[in-house]
Amino acid sequence: MSAHCMLTGARPGFGNRISHSHRRTSRRFDPNIHTKRYWLPSEGRYVRLRLTTKAIRTVDTIGAEAAVARIRARGVKI
């Protein structure tokens, strides 16, 4: 399962774990991804979106229809 947000495009970041002795090892910062269902009245169906928590708040503000339009404008198939 790829860890990226359909609306914001957030992807994992990479960096280093630094131990007490200051040794550095590779680590990955994953975005906080959730799968959420939204009803689209214009299409008469539910869509399942993989969104970060920030994007979920954005959908609550702008609405599901506008969010799906933005996702499709980015070229993501829903």
CYANA upper distance limits for C-alpha pairs under 8 A (distance plus 0.5 A):
  3 ALA  CA     11 ARG  CA      6.61
  3 ALA  CA     12 PRO  CA      7.09
  3 ALA  CA     30 ASP  CA      7.19
  3 ALA  CA     31 PRO  CA      7.29
  3 ALA  CA     33 ILE  CA      7.32
  4 HIS  CA      9 GLY  CA      6.47
  4 HIS  CA     10 ALA  CA      5.81
  4 HIS  CA     11 ARG  CA      5.06
  4 HIS  CA     12 PRO  CA      7.65
  4 HIS  CA     31 PRO  CA      7.61
  4 HIS  CA     33 ILE  CA      7.74
  4 HIS  CA     50 ARG  CA      8.16
  4 HIS  CA     51 LEU  CA      8.22
  5 CYS  CA      9 GLY  CA      5.30
  5 CYS  CA     10 ALA  CA      5.69
  5 CYS  CA     11 ARG  CA      7.42
  5 CYS  CA     31 PRO  CA      8.47
  5 CYS  CA     33 ILE  CA      7.26
  5 CYS  CA     50 ARG  CA      6.32
  5 CYS  CA     51 LEU  CA      5.23
  5 CYS  CA     52 THR  CA      6.24
  5 CYS  CA     55 ALA  CA      8.31
  6 MET  CA     49 LEU  CA      7.41
  6 MET  CA     50 ARG  CA      6.44
  6 MET  CA     51 LEU  CA      6.46
  6 MET  CA     71 ILE  CA      6.80
  6 MET  CA     76 VAL  CA      7.72
  7 LEU  CA     51 LEU  CA      7.13
  7 LEU  CA     55 ALA  CA      6.88
  7 LEU  CA     67 ALA  CA      7.59
  7 LEU  CA     70 ARG  CA      7.50
  7 LEU  CA     71 ILE  CA      5.83
  8 THR  CA     51 LEU  CA      8.47
  8 THR  CA     52 THR  CA      8.43
  8 THR  CA     55 ALA  CA      7.01
 10 ALA  CA     31 PRO  CA      7.21
 10 ALA  CA     52 THR  CA      8.22
 11 ARG  CA     30 ASP  CA      7.57
 11 ARG  CA     31 PRO  CA      6.94
 12 PRO  CA     28 ARG  CA      6.99
 12 PRO  CA     29 PHE  CA      5.90
 12 PRO  CA     30 ASP  CA      5.03
 12 PRO  CA     31 PRO  CA      6.48
 13 GLY  CA     28 ARG  CA      6.34
 13 GLY  CA     29 PHE  CA      5.41
 13 GLY  CA     30 ASP  CA      7.10
 14 PHE  CA     26 SER  CA      7.94
 14 PHE  CA     27 ARG  CA      6.45
 14 PHE  CA     28 ARG  CA      5.07
 14 PHE  CA     29 PHE  CA      6.41
 15 GLY  CA     26 SER  CA      6.51
 15 GLY  CA     27 ARG  CA      5.95
 15 GLY  CA     28 ARG  CA      6.78
 15 GLY  CA     29 PHE  CA      8.08
 16 ASN  CA     24 ARG  CA      6.17
 16 ASN  CA     25 THR  CA      5.80
 16 ASN  CA     26 SER  CA      5.10
 16 ASN  CA     27 ARG  CA      5.77
 16 ASN  CA     28 ARG  CA      8.48
 17 ARG  CA     23 ARG  CA      8.43
 17 ARG  CA     24 ARG  CA      6.00
 17 ARG  CA     25 THR  CA      5.66
 17 ARG  CA     26 SER  CA      6.55
 17 ARG  CA     27 ARG  CA      6.40
 18 ILE  CA     22 HIS  CA      5.79
 18 ILE  CA     23 ARG  CA      6.11
 18 ILE  CA     24 ARG  CA      5.26
 18 ILE  CA     25 THR  CA      7.23
 19 SER  CA     23 ARG  CA      5.91
 19 SER  CA     24 ARG  CA      7.21
 31 PRO  CA     52 THR  CA      7.05
 32 ASN  CA     52 THR  CA      5.70
 32 ASN  CA     53 THR  CA      6.79
 33 ILE  CA     50 ARG  CA      6.86
 33 ILE  CA     51 LEU  CA      5.86
 33 ILE  CA     52 THR  CA      4.94
 33 ILE  CA     53 THR  CA      7.31
 34 HIS  CA     50 ARG  CA      6.09
 34 HIS  CA     51 LEU  CA      5.91
 34 HIS  CA     52 THR  CA      6.58
 34 HIS  CA     53 THR  CA      7.66
 35 THR  CA     48 ARG  CA      7.11
 35 THR  CA     49 LEU  CA      6.08
 35 THR  CA     50 ARG  CA      4.95
 35 THR  CA     51 LEU  CA      6.81
 36 LYS  CA     48 ARG  CA      6.13
 36 LYS  CA     49 LEU  CA      5.88
 36 LYS  CA     50 ARG  CA      6.96
 36 LYS  CA     51 LEU  CA      7.81
 37 ARG  CA     46 TYR  CA      6.73
 37 ARG  CA     47 VAL  CA      6.05
 37 ARG  CA     48 ARG  CA      4.92
 37 ARG  CA     49 LEU  CA      6.75
 38 TYR  CA     46 TYR  CA      5.91
 38 TYR  CA     47 VAL  CA      5.92
 38 TYR  CA     48 ARG  CA      7.02
 38 TYR  CA     49 LEU  CA      8.17
 38 TYR  CA     64 ALA  CA      7.02
 39 TRP  CA     44 GLY  CA      7.99
 39 TRP  CA     45 ARG  CA      6.44
 39 TRP  CA     46 TYR  CA      4.87
 39 TRP  CA     47 VAL  CA      6.95
 39 TRP  CA     64 ALA  CA      7.93
 40 LEU  CA     44 GLY  CA      6.34
 40 LEU  CA     45 ARG  CA      6.11
 40 LEU  CA     46 TYR  CA      6.38
 40 LEU  CA     47 VAL  CA      7.62
 40 LEU  CA     64 ALA  CA      7.34
 40 LEU  CA     65 GLU  CA      6.88
 41 PRO  CA     45 ARG  CA      7.34
 47 VAL  CA     78 ILE  CA      7.75
 51 LEU  CA     55 ALA  CA      6.21
 51 LEU  CA     56 ILE  CA      6.73
 52 THR  CA     56 ILE  CA      6.84
 53 THR  CA     57 ARG  CA      6.97
 54 LYS  CA     58 THR  CA      6.89
 55 ALA  CA     59 VAL  CA      6.69
 56 ILE  CA     60 ASP  CA      6.79
 57 ARG  CA     61 THR  CA      6.89
 58 THR  CA     62 ILE  CA      6.66
 58 THR  CA     63 GLY  CA      8.41
 58 THR  CA     67 ALA  CA      8.49
 59 VAL  CA     63 GLY  CA      5.52
 59 VAL  CA     64 ALA  CA      6.17
 59 VAL  CA     66 ALA  CA      8.45
 59 VAL  CA     67 ALA  CA      6.38
 60 ASP  CA     64 ALA  CA      8.00
 62 ILE  CA     66 ALA  CA      6.69
 62 ILE  CA     67 ALA  CA      7.32
 63 GLY  CA     67 ALA  CA      6.78
 64 ALA  CA     68 VAL  CA      6.57
 65 GLU  CA     69 ALA  CA      6.75
 66 ALA  CA     70 ARG  CA      6.78
 67 ALA  CA     71 ILE  CA      6.73
 68 VAL  CA     72 ARG  CA      6.61
 69 ALA  CA     73 ALA  CA      6.63
 70 ARG  CA     74 ARG  CA      6.94
 71 ILE  CA     75 GLY  CA      7.32
 71 ILE  CA     76 VAL  CA      6.39
 72 ARG  CA     76 VAL  CA      5.71
 72 ARG  CA     77 LYS  CA      6.85
 72 ARG  CA     78 ILE  CA      7.85
